[in-house]
Structures are given as structure tokens and as C-alpha cells.
Amino acid sequence: MKTDKILHLLFGFIIAWRLIDINAHWIIALVVVILFGVAKEVYDYKSYGLFDYKDMIATISGGIILLLTQLL
């Protein structure tokens, strides 16, 4: 896995972790992580013309991993 994808995964994890840490409901945390993942790729697309779906999926996956560990 490339370093960029690992960073996306890590940031998705951290976003979800901070939201759960302040007692946000897990659905809200998931929606926020999805919004961050999409927003980052829209920003990249507007900045240099590349919308990378794999980066978006990596960000969302980081949040899902954290949320699954909290729900189980």
C-alpha cells in the first residue's frame, strides 16, 4: 500500500476516533468521515484535476475500521 493511502486510512481513523471520543453517535461519525473523504477528493480535483476514488475509499475505510472496533 502506498504511503498516501496509508495516510488517508489513518486520517479516517483519527476523525472517527475523535468523534467517538466526544460521544458522537457512530452514524454521525461515519457520515462525517464520508464527507471528509469526498471533500478532500473534490478539493484535489479542483486543485489539480484528479479525483482519486481509491483515496476516498481509504479515508472511509479508516473510519469504518475504528467504528467496527467500537461496535464489537
Secondary structure, DSSP 8 states (H G I E B T S, - for coil): --HHHHHHHHHHHHHHHHHHHTT--HHHHHHHHHHHHHHHHHHHHHHHS---HHHHHHHHHHHHHHHHHHH-
